[in-house]
């Protein structure tokens, strides 16, 4: 399979929510999320219109519907990225997160200790803060990025 190119990152829109659910509700995504609940389109639409989240859709001209995944950000500096299962292991999350981190002085995230993405976070400059909790009997750790 040829590597897919990430061509654009745009603010998430209402039209992107069906795709977000396709990625977010997939078991291979949900198992790594703090809240692993499956959501409906109606619940997601209500969430989107009531919270106006600062999320971004990852786009490529190489893909039929152009959507590859999305970036999750919060006002207090948390960040995360979910890639569609068909496009994983191609460096897309690294590229997208690098792009977003270049615009930030600080970011945090939470990750399960056994999540393979943790290695990518270290490569991007994240460090373990020492904060941890347990979710579904698994260690969930906080990581921090600082450009300073």
N, C-alpha and C positions, 0 to 999 in steps of 0.2 A: 504494500500500500504506500502511495506517495504521501509525503508529509503535507498536511494542510497548513495554509498560511493564515495567520490572524491579520486581517486587513483593517479592522475598525473596531472601536469600542464606543458604544453610544448609550445614553441613558435608557434604562428599561422603560418600556411603554406597555400599556394595557394589551396591545396586540402580541406581546412577547410572553404573556402569562401561561398560555397553553404549553409552549416550549419549556418554560421554567418548570412547570409541573412534571413534564415528561422526564426531565433530568432529576429534579428534586425527589420525586416519588419513586424513582428506580431504586431497587433494593441496594444496588452497589453504591449509590449516593447516600441513601438514608442511614445505612449502617455506620457511617462516619459522622453523622450529624447529632448534636446534643438532643434535639427534638426529632425523633425518627418517625413521627406521625405522618401518615399519608393525608394529603389535603385535596379538597375538591376545587374545581375551577371557581365555583361561587365563593368559597371561603377565601381563596387567593385573591379574587377580584375585590372582595370586601376589605381584605388586608391592604391591598395596593391603594385603593381609593381613600381609605381612612388614615394610612400612615405616610403616604407619598415617600416611599423608601428611596434611599440614595444608592440604587443598584444599577449595574451596567450590563448590557448584552454584548457578547463577543461575536463578531461577524467575520465571515470570509466569503470572498467571491468564488472560492473553490467548491463550495457546498451548495446543494440545491436550494434549501430554504435559508441559507446563509448563516444560520445561528449555530454556534459551537458550544456555548456555555454562558455563564454569567459570573459577575463579580458582586459580592455582597459587601457593603460598607455601612457603618453607622456613624452617627454624629460624634460619638465618643472615641472613634479611632479603630474600632474593630473592622477586620477585613476577612474575606474568605472568597473562595472561587470553586465553582462546580462546573465540570466539563461533561458534555454529553458522552455516554459510554462509548459511542462509535468513534470518538475523536481523542480519547485519552492516550497517554504515553507518547505524545508527540511534541511535548514542550510548550503546549499552549497555555497552561496555567502559569508556568514560569514566566513566559513572555508577558501575559496579561498582568500578573501581580507585579512584575518588575516595572512595567509602565505606570501602574497606579502608585507604587512606592516611590518612584522618582518624583512624584508630586507631593509627597508627604514627608514630614519630619519624624512622624511617630505612627505606629500601628500596633495593634495587638490581635491575637487570635487564640482560639482554644482548639486543641487537637487531641484525639485519643493517642495515647503513648505508642500504640502499635500501628498507627496509620502510616503507610508508606510515604505519604506526602510530607511527613515531618522532616525527612531528609532534604526535600526541596526548600522548606522553610529555613532550615539552617543555611543552605547555600545562598538564599536571598538575604541573609543577615539577621534573621530572627534568632533570639536567644531565649532559653527557658527561664521564666521568672521565678520559679520555685513554687508558684501558686498551683494547686491541684485540687481536684475533687474526684468523686467517683460517679460515673453515669453507667447504668446497666452493668454494674460490677466491674467496670473497666476504668483505669486511670485516665483522667481527662486533664491535660496540662495547659497552662497559659504560656504563650510565647510573645515576645515583644521585639519590635523593630524600631531602631532609632537611627536617624540619619546624622545625628550630632556626633 
